[in-house]
């Protein structure tokens, strides 16, 4: 009787073992890309820290980074056709009223999470106070205002955002974005007036911002002085916001034209399917690229001990703010709206998360993010292809949180006392710069 019970027990154990093994193998087969990507992140960290002890040459580091550089270049290559085809094909199949309601909800969500990220960042930096008091220099409010006057103003940031929403040349928007920069130039002392654009840069418009009078006036002459001038210049980069606005209008208008544009709808739909197939191919290469990127960047870091000593508390402040925002804002909003487990959703986008860590670019992660939410989470492609391109440009909460912390951290390091009004100004300036990707 005892032997019979032992045999039954062993049989049950074997069945459970084989069932567990079979389930594990089945899970591996269904999540091969996720496992490979995770292995790439871990192996990149291991290789990077191990290779640091060998002190490789610059050429060796360049060769290690090269496969990762190819990954980033490939992802950036397909961003433009992906955004254009996905937005136009998705919105052309939706009713205008549906697009309007979805757009309002998306913008409200983006505004909520970005504002929460900035508030969390400001709170963390004020509570933890990572700025070293021993390095502070005594400065007065006038010095503070002089430094702030050299920065791009809130008005400039707002106007730059509006200008980029309406690019003057659609082709130029594919590879250049407009920015407002300040330069210090010497003036003859005459009354300020708008100056002519530079003959070598037709997109530059210059205005004098300094109106102070000179004291040294002898024999009717004025001494030259330094003034700040505002320049509107174009820099390298895709004007994603301008392209998104054009594609949204184009897709909605095309959706209202009925059978006349059937061929064009099919064209953009097929183009989007082709791009997504290319994305799938690139994703199978991504584990190798991510491993090389992480390993190369770890090797390229300066003295880790010195960096930790100087910026350890600052890094801890940023990581604390990011953790609070992820678990206290993003997960909470998801649970409040859907009543579902946010960790299950997060599991479906792990590939995009690890790709973002390796490439250090939210824009380059758009193709992977689209693949994750559509294939792993079953999100409607019309929704994902409308929301994700805008979100990758406007709703970069981590960047907003980091910039808010960095601005106040620099003020703490230099002994600048920030009033409540200036802290609020940091909040709005960060939001605007974050929106235009500056």
C-alpha positions as CSV (number, residue, x, y, z in Angstrom):
1,X,0.0,0.0,0.0
2,X,2.9,2.3,0.9
3,X,4.7,1.6,-2.3
4,X,1.5,2.3,-4.3
5,X,1.1,5.7,-2.6
6,X,4.8,6.5,-3.4
7,X,4.3,5.6,-7.0
8,X,1.2,7.8,-7.3
9,X,3.1,10.7,-5.7
10,X,6.1,10.3,-8.1
11,X,3.7,10.2,-11.0
12,X,2.0,13.4,-10.0
13,X,5.4,15.1,-9.5
14,X,6.6,14.0,-12.9
15,X,3.4,15.2,-14.5
16,X,3.7,18.6,-12.9
17,X,7.3,18.8,-13.9
18,X,6.7,18.0,-17.5
19,X,3.6,20.3,-17.6
20,X,5.7,23.1,-16.1
21,X,8.6,22.4,-18.6
22,X,6.1,22.3,-21.5
23,X,4.5,25.6,-20.4
24,X,7.9,27.2,-20.0
25,X,9.1,26.1,-23.5
26,X,5.8,27.3,-24.9
27,X,6.3,30.7,-23.2
28,X,9.8,30.9,-24.6
29,X,8.6,30.2,-28.1
30,X,6.0,32.9,-27.8
31,X,8.3,35.5,-26.3
32,X,11.6,34.8,-28.1
33,X,12.1,38.4,-29.1
34,X,11.5,39.6,-25.6
35,X,13.9,37.1,-24.1
36,X,16.6,38.0,-26.7
37,X,16.2,41.7,-26.0
38,X,16.4,41.2,-22.3
39,X,19.5,39.1,-22.7
40,X,21.0,41.8,-24.9
41,X,20.5,44.4,-22.2
42,X,22.1,42.1,-19.5
43,X,24.9,41.0,-21.7
44,X,25.6,44.6,-22.8
45,X,26.0,45.6,-19.1
46,X,28.2,42.6,-18.3
47,X,30.4,43.1,-21.4
48,X,30.7,46.9,-20.7
49,X,31.8,46.6,-17.1
50,X,34.1,43.7,-17.9
51,X,35.8,45.5,-20.8
52,X,36.4,48.7,-18.8
53,X,39.1,46.9,-16.9
54,X,40.9,46.3,-20.2
55,X,41.0,50.0,-21.1
56,X,40.2,49.5,-24.8
57,X,41.3,52.1,-27.3
58,X,39.0,54.6,-29.0
59,X,39.0,52.5,-32.2
60,X,37.9,49.4,-30.2
61,X,35.1,51.3,-28.5
62,X,34.0,52.7,-31.9
63,X,33.8,49.1,-33.3
64,X,31.8,47.9,-30.3
65,X,29.3,50.8,-30.8
66,X,29.1,50.3,-34.6
67,X,26.3,47.6,-34.6
68,X,24.3,49.7,-32.2
69,X,24.8,52.8,-34.4
70,X,23.4,50.9,-37.4
71,X,20.3,50.0,-35.3
72,X,19.7,53.7,-34.3
73,X,20.2,54.8,-37.9
74,X,17.8,52.2,-39.3
75,X,15.1,53.1,-36.7
76,X,15.4,56.8,-37.6
77,X,15.3,55.9,-41.3
78,X,11.8,54.4,-41.1
79,X,10.4,57.0,-38.7
80,X,9.3,59.5,-41.4
81,X,7.5,57.0,-43.7
82,X,6.0,55.3,-40.7
83,X,4.5,58.5,-39.2
84,X,3.2,59.7,-42.6
85,X,1.6,56.4,-43.6
86,X,0.3,55.4,-40.2
87,X,-1.4,58.8,-39.5
88,X,-3.0,59.2,-42.9
89,X,-4.1,55.6,-43.2
90,X,-5.5,55.5,-39.7
91,X,-7.3,58.9,-39.7
92,X,-8.8,58.4,-43.2
93,X,-10.7,55.4,-41.8
94,X,-12.1,57.3,-38.8
95,X,-15.0,59.7,-38.6
96,X,-14.1,63.3,-38.0
97,X,-16.1,63.4,-34.8
98,X,-14.4,60.3,-33.5
99,X,-11.0,61.9,-34.3
100,X,-12.0,65.0,-32.4
101,X,-13.1,63.1,-29.3
102,X,-10.0,60.9,-29.3
103,X,-7.7,64.0,-29.9
104,X,-9.2,65.8,-26.9
105,X,-8.8,62.8,-24.6
106,X,-5.2,62.3,-25.8
107,X,-4.3,65.9,-25.2
108,X,-5.8,65.9,-21.8
109,X,-3.9,62.8,-20.9
110,X,-0.6,64.2,-22.2
111,X,-1.2,67.5,-20.3
112,X,-2.0,65.6,-17.1
113,X,1.0,63.2,-17.1
114,X,3.5,65.9,-18.3
115,X,2.3,68.3,-15.6
116,X,2.5,65.5,-13.0
117,X,6.1,64.7,-14.1
118,X,7.2,68.3,-13.7
119,X,5.6,68.7,-10.3
120,X,7.2,65.4,-9.1
121,X,10.6,66.5,-10.4
122,X,10.4,69.9,-8.7
123,X,9.2,68.3,-5.5
124,X,12.0,65.7,-5.5
125,X,14.8,68.3,-6.1
126,X,13.5,70.6,-3.5
127,X,13.1,67.9,-0.8
128,X,16.3,65.9,-1.5
129,X,18.3,69.1,-2.4
130,X,21.1,67.4,-4.5
131,X,23.0,70.7,-5.0
132,X,26.2,70.7,-2.9
133,X,26.0,73.7,-0.5
134,X,29.9,73.8,-0.3
135,X,30.1,74.8,-3.9
136,X,27.6,77.6,-3.8
137,X,28.7,81.1,-4.6
138,X,27.0,84.2,-3.1
139,X,25.0,85.9,-5.9
140,X,22.3,88.5,-5.8
141,X,19.1,88.6,-7.7
142,X,20.5,91.0,-10.4
143,X,23.1,88.4,-11.3
144,X,20.4,85.8,-11.5
145,X,18.3,87.9,-13.8
146,X,21.4,88.5,-16.0
147,X,21.8,84.8,-16.5
148,X,18.2,84.2,-17.1
149,X,18.1,87.0,-19.7
150,X,20.5,85.0,-21.9
151,X,18.1,82.0,-22.0
152,X,15.3,81.6,-24.5
153,X,12.3,83.3,-23.1
154,X,8.9,81.6,-22.6
155,X,7.4,83.7,-25.3
156,X,10.1,82.6,-27.7
157,X,9.5,78.9,-26.8
158,X,5.7,79.4,-27.4
159,X,6.2,81.1,-30.7
160,X,8.7,78.5,-31.8
161,X,6.2,75.8,-31.0
162,X,3.5,77.5,-33.2
163,X,5.9,78.1,-36.0
164,X,6.9,74.5,-36.1
165,X,3.3,73.4,-36.2
166,X,2.9,75.2,-39.5
167,X,6.1,74.7,-41.5
168,X,6.7,76.9,-44.5
169,X,8.1,74.0,-46.5
170,X,6.9,70.5,-46.1
171,X,10.1,69.0,-47.7
172,X,12.3,71.1,-45.4
173,X,10.3,69.9,-42.4
174,X,11.5,66.3,-43.1
175,X,15.1,67.2,-42.2
176,X,15.1,70.6,-40.4
177,X,13.4,72.2,-37.4
178,X,13.2,75.9,-36.5
179,X,14.6,77.1,-33.2
180,X,15.2,80.4,-31.5
181,X,18.7,81.1,-30.4
182,X,20.5,84.1,-28.7
183,X,23.8,85.5,-29.7
184,X,25.9,88.2,-28.2
185,X,26.9,90.9,-30.8
186,X,28.5,94.3,-30.6
187,X,26.3,97.3,-31.3
188,X,27.3,100.8,-32.3
189,X,25.0,102.2,-29.7
190,X,22.3,103.5,-32.1
191,X,18.6,102.9,-31.5
192,X,17.8,99.2,-31.9
193,X,15.9,98.2,-35.0
194,X,15.4,94.9,-36.8
195,X,18.4,93.9,-38.8
196,X,18.5,92.3,-42.1
197,X,18.7,88.6,-42.4
198,X,22.1,87.0,-43.0
199,X,22.8,86.6,-46.7
200,X,24.1,83.1,-46.0
201,X,21.0,82.0,-44.1
202,X,17.7,83.2,-45.4
203,X,15.8,81.7,-42.4
204,X,17.6,84.0,-39.9
205,X,15.8,87.0,-38.6
206,X,17.7,89.2,-36.0
207,X,16.3,91.7,-33.5
208,X,18.1,93.7,-30.8
209,X,17.0,92.9,-27.3
210,X,19.2,95.3,-25.4
211,X,18.1,98.9,-25.1
212,X,20.5,100.3,-22.5
213,X,22.1,103.7,-23.1
214,X,25.9,104.1,-23.2
215,X,27.6,106.6,-20.9
216,X,30.7,107.3,-22.8
217,X,29.5,109.8,-25.4
218,X,32.2,112.3,-26.5
219,X,32.1,114.5,-29.6
220,X,28.8,113.1,-30.5
221,X,30.1,109.5,-30.8
222,X,28.8,106.4,-29.0
223,X,31.0,103.6,-27.8
224,X,30.1,100.1,-29.0
225,X,28.4,97.8,-26.6
226,X,27.3,94.1,-26.4
227,X,23.7,93.3,-27.0
228,X,21.7,90.1,-27.2
229,X,20.1,89.3,-30.5
230,X,17.4,86.8,-31.3
231,X,17.9,84.6,-34.3
232,X,15.4,82.2,-36.0
233,X,17.6,79.4,-37.4
234,X,17.0,76.0,-38.8
235,X,18.8,73.0,-37.2
236,X,19.1,69.4,-38.3
237,X,16.2,67.2,-37.2
238,X,12.8,66.1,-38.3
239,X,10.0,68.6,-37.6
240,X,7.7,65.9,-36.3
241,X,5.0,68.2,-35.0
242,X,4.7,70.0,-38.3
243,X,4.5,66.7,-40.2
244,X,1.9,65.4,-37.7
245,X,-0.3,68.4,-38.1
246,X,-0.2,68.1,-41.9
247,X,-0.8,64.4,-41.9
248,X,-3.8,64.8,-39.5
249,X,-5.4,67.4,-41.7
250,X,-4.6,65.4,-44.8
251,X,-6.1,62.1,-43.3
252,X,-9.3,63.7,-42.0
253,X,-10.0,65.6,-45.3
254,X,-9.3,62.4,-47.3
255,X,-11.6,60.4,-45.1
256,X,-14.5,62.8,-46.0
257,X,-14.0,62.5,-49.7
258,X,-15.5,59.0,-50.0
259,X,-14.9,56.8,-53.0
260,X,-12.9,59.4,-54.9
261,X,-9.8,58.7,-52.7
262,X,-10.2,54.9,-52.4
263,X,-7.0,54.3,-54.3
264,X,-5.1,56.7,-52.2
265,X,-6.4,55.2,-49.0
266,X,-5.3,51.7,-50.2
267,X,-1.9,53.2,-51.1
268,X,-1.2,54.6,-47.6
269,X,-2.6,51.4,-46.0
270,X,-0.3,49.1,-48.0
271,X,2.6,51.5,-47.5
272,X,2.1,51.3,-43.7
273,X,1.9,47.5,-43.8
274,X,5.2,47.4,-45.7
275,X,6.9,49.6,-43.2
276,X,5.6,47.5,-40.3
277,X,7.1,44.4,-42.0
278,X,10.4,46.2,-42.1
279,X,10.0,47.1,-38.4
280,X,9.6,43.4,-37.6
281,X,12.9,42.6,-39.4
282,X,14.7,45.4,-37.6
283,X,13.4,44.2,-34.2
284,X,15.1,40.8,-34.7
285,X,18.4,42.7,-35.1
286,X,17.7,45.0,-32.1
287,X,19.0,42.6,-29.3
288,X,22.5,42.7,-30.9
289,X,22.4,46.5,-31.5
290,X,21.1,47.2,-27.9
291,X,23.9,45.0,-26.4
292,X,26.6,46.9,-28.4
293,X,25.1,50.3,-27.5
294,X,25.0,49.6,-23.8
295,X,28.4,48.0,-23.7
296,X,30.0,50.8,-25.7
297,X,28.4,53.6,-23.6
298,X,29.5,51.9,-20.3
299,X,33.0,51.6,-21.6
300,X,33.0,55.3,-22.7
301,X,31.9,56.5,-19.3
302,X,34.6,58.5,-17.4
303,X,35.7,57.5,-13.9
304,X,32.6,56.0,-12.3
305,X,33.7,56.6,-8.8
306,X,34.3,60.3,-9.4
307,X,31.0,60.6,-11.3
308,X,29.1,58.9,-8.4
309,X,30.8,61.2,-5.9
310,X,29.9,64.4,-7.8
311,X,26.5,63.5,-9.2
312,X,25.4,60.6,-7.1
313,X,22.7,62.4,-5.2
314,X,21.5,64.2,-8.4
315,X,21.2,60.8,-10.2
316,X,19.4,59.4,-7.2
317,X,17.0,62.3,-7.3
318,X,16.2,61.8,-11.0
319,X,15.7,58.0,-10.6
320,X,13.4,58.6,-7.5
321,X,11.3,61.0,-9.5
322,X,11.0,58.6,-12.5
323,X,10.0,55.7,-10.2
324,X,7.4,57.9,-8.4
325,X,6.0,59.0,-11.8
326,X,5.9,55.5,-13.2
327,X,4.2,53.8,-10.3
328,X,2.4,56.7,-8.8
329,X,1.1,58.5,-11.9
330,X,1.2,56.3,-15.1
331,X,0.1,53.0,-13.4
332,X,-2.5,54.8,-11.2
333,X,-4.1,56.6,-14.2
334,X,-4.1,53.3,-16.2
335,X,-5.8,51.4,-13.3
336,X,-8.3,54.2,-12.7
337,X,-9.4,54.3,-16.3
338,X,-9.3,50.6,-17.2
339,X,-9.6,48.8,-13.9
340,X,-6.9,46.4,-15.2
341,X,-3.5,45.3,-13.9
342,X,-1.0,47.8,-15.1
343,X,1.9,45.3,-14.7
344,X,0.3,43.0,-17.3
345,X,0.2,46.0,-19.7
346,X,3.8,46.9,-18.9
347,X,4.8,43.4,-19.7
348,X,3.5,43.8,-23.3
349,X,5.7,46.9,-23.9
350,X,9.0,45.6,-22.4
351,X,10.6,45.3,-25.8
352,X,9.9,49.0,-26.5
353,X,11.1,49.9,-23.0
354,X,14.4,48.1,-23.4
355,X,14.9,49.5,-26.9
356,X,14.4,53.0,-25.5
357,X,17.1,52.3,-22.9
358,X,19.6,51.1,-25.5
359,X,18.9,53.8,-28.2
360,X,18.2,56.7,-25.7
361,X,15.6,58.0,-28.1
362,X,11.8,58.0,-27.7
363,X,11.4,58.9,-31.4
364,X,13.6,56.0,-32.5
365,X,11.4,53.7,-30.4
366,X,8.2,54.6,-32.2
367,X,8.3,51.6,-34.7
368,X,9.0,49.1,-31.8
369,X,6.3,50.7,-29.6
370,X,3.7,50.4,-32.5
371,X,4.6,46.7,-32.9
372,X,4.3,46.0,-29.2
373,X,0.9,47.7,-28.6
374,X,-0.6,46.2,-31.8
375,X,0.8,42.7,-31.7
376,X,1.2,42.1,-27.9
377,X,-1.7,44.1,-26.5
378,X,-4.2,44.1,-29.3
379,X,-4.7,47.9,-29.5
380,X,-6.6,49.1,-32.5
381,X,-4.1,50.1,-35.2
382,X,-6.0,53.3,-36.0
383,X,-5.7,54.4,-32.4
384,X,-2.0,53.5,-31.9
385,X,-0.9,55.1,-35.2
386,X,-2.6,58.3,-34.2
387,X,-1.5,58.4,-30.5
388,X,2.1,57.1,-30.5
389,X,3.7,59.5,-33.0
390,X,2.3,62.5,-31.1
391,X,3.1,61.0,-27.7
392,X,6.7,60.4,-28.7
393,X,7.1,64.1,-29.5
394,X,5.0,65.8,-26.9
395,X,4.4,63.4,-24.1
396,X,8.1,62.7,-23.1
397,X,7.5,62.8,-19.3
398,X,10.9,61.6,-18.4
399,X,12.5,64.4,-20.3
400,X,10.2,67.0,-18.7
401,X,10.9,65.6,-15.2
402,X,14.7,65.6,-15.8
403,X,14.8,69.1,-17.2
404,X,12.8,70.4,-14.2
405,X,15.2,68.8,-11.8
406,X,18.3,69.9,-13.8
407,X,17.2,73.6,-13.8
408,X,16.7,73.8,-10.1
409,X,19.8,71.6,-9.4
410,X,22.0,74.1,-11.3
411,X,20.4,77.0,-9.3
412,X,21.2,75.1,-6.1
413,X,24.8,74.5,-7.1
414,X,25.3,78.3,-7.8
415,X,23.5,79.5,-4.8
416,X,20.6,81.0,-6.7
417,X,17.6,81.4,-4.4
418,X,14.4,80.6,-6.5
419,X,11.2,82.1,-5.4
420,X,7.8,80.5,-5.9
421,X,7.2,82.5,-9.0
422,X,10.5,81.4,-10.5
423,X,9.8,77.8,-9.7
424,X,6.4,78.2,-11.5
425,X,8.2,79.8,-14.4
426,X,10.5,76.7,-14.5
427,X,7.4,74.5,-14.7
428,X,5.9,76.3,-17.7
429,X,9.2,76.8,-19.5
430,X,10.0,73.1,-19.1
431,X,6.6,72.2,-20.5
432,X,7.0,74.4,-23.6
433,X,10.6,73.3,-24.3
434,X,9.5,69.7,-23.8
435,X,6.7,70.2,-26.3
436,X,9.0,71.4,-29.1
437,X,11.8,69.0,-28.2
438,X,14.4,71.6,-27.2
